[in-house]
Amino acid sequence: MGNKRGAGKGKAQDKQKGRFGAAVDFIRGVRGELRRVNWPNRDQLQQSTAVVLIILLVLTGFVAFWDFVFQSLSKLVFL
């Protein structure tokens, strides 16, 4: 499947660096990934927030409605 020479070098180098070196490599990797993130602009953020709030209100109403229905049914059955 490919050239397998030097396949074990990464682990040997990690052992030489120790925990501190591994942590530094991890932080560098995280920073590199965060630079590649496609961050939303202000308009996209506002639109996404509006969508989330609308869905939240709709689902809250849905749950409140069914809560009222089952509460009324339980009062009829148990009282």
Secondary structure as UniProt FT lines:
FT   TURN            5..8
FT   HELIX           9..36
FT   HELIX           42..78
//
